[in-house]
Each structure stands twice: as structure tokens, then as C-alpha cells.
Amino acid sequence: MDAPAAATAVFGDELPRAVAFAEFLATHGVERGLLGPREVDRIWERHVLNSVAVGHAMPEGATVVDVGSGAGLPGMPVALARPDLQITLLEPLLRRSQFLEEAVEVLDLGERVRVVRGRAVPPGDNDPLGHHERYDVVTSRAVAALPRLLGWCVPLMNADGRIVALKGATATDEINQATQDLRRHRLDAEARSVVTHEGAEPTWLVVCTGSHAHPRTA
């Protein structure tokens, strides 16, 4: 699968692995139902390059968890564009987590990307797949509306962490709808417009920061 010219600027030395991931999505991802066949022609713009936007709101050297990673979006492209990050792909479904494990192995990313079969859960939830580690950044793409997403993501944040959600044109509306939830979690939120590469349409993020309820763990 040929990479668009913009991919060179975005991924640099990691371009060959970005191409390999795009090919993995176009073949195995479609075969396993993680992407529809119609998505093959727009894998680069709609999925791979678009996912990189969340990396623009992540601090250097951060630990990151991609909630409901699915086909590895946005986590895998961010790992390739930002090799300084340590990324956990969190996915509850077995077949999807197996797909992610294979992708990490094929791309030889095991030193900075891990796959955890687990689920983001609110406090007190006894789900056996509940994941309870904490991270500098909690990210997601097309998982849930912001009020619901906060309940899943806040328990995964370090005390000084942040949520970076890929939201598109609904970003500001979702922040307005989540006013009470943000106040309850003691978080501030802003919509940010990011252009991932020259000629691209702006991508909208919701970035939540603040001093929330639980303390940092050692």
C-alpha cells in the first residue's frame, strides 16, 4: 500500500512501519471485521494520519493508555509518530486484542507498545476485566460521548494526568453537554483544532486537565 506524501513528514524514520500497519489494517483488519471494506481506500487519511492528532496534546515521555483501542486507533499511529511515548492498547474483546498483539509483533513495537485485554470501568465496578493502572494520558477515538467517557477515563488518570479524546466537529458541543460531569471530576476541558499535515482538514480534540479526586500511586 503506497503511503501519501504527507506520511513521510508525519512518521519520518518510522514510515516503513506506518506502511506496514496500514497494510495490516487493509488486510487482516478488514478480514476480521475491524474495518469495513469501503475503508481501505481511506485508511491513511481517515484512520492512520487522523489518529496522529492526539499526539499533539501529549507531553514528552508520557505513559498513554488507548481506551477501547479496537483496530489500534489512535494508539498505533501515535506510537509510530511519537516514539518517546509508552503506550498501552486497552481492549476488552478477545479477537480484537489478539489482532492488536499480532500487529505489535509484526511491527516489532514490543518495547514501547503493549496490549492489555481489559476494560475501563468506573470506581467500584467489579468487572473481572476491569483495568486499574494509571497513566499520564488517557486517549480514545470513537468510544463514547464525553459525559460517559469521563466515567471510564478518569479512574485511569494519574493525579496530574489528562484525557485527550479524538472528537471531530462535535468537540465543543460535547464539552457543553458534559459541564456537570467535568465539575464533578474537577476537570477543565477545551476543544483544540489540530492540523496533522499540510493540506489536511483540521481535526478536533477534547483535552481535559485538572486536579481530580484520586491521588497518584507510587
Secondary structure, 3 states (H helix, E strand, C coil): CCCCHHHHHHHHHHHHHHHHHHHHHHHHHHHCCCCCHHHHHHHHHHHHHHHHHHHHHCCCCCEEEEECCCCCCCHHHHHHHCCCCEEEEECCCHHHHHHHHHHHHHCCCCCCEEEECCECCCCCCCCCCECCCCEEEEEEECCCCHHHHHHHHHHHEEEEEEEEEECHHHHHHHHHHCHHHHHHCCCEEEEEEECCCCCCCCEEEEEEECCCCCCCCC
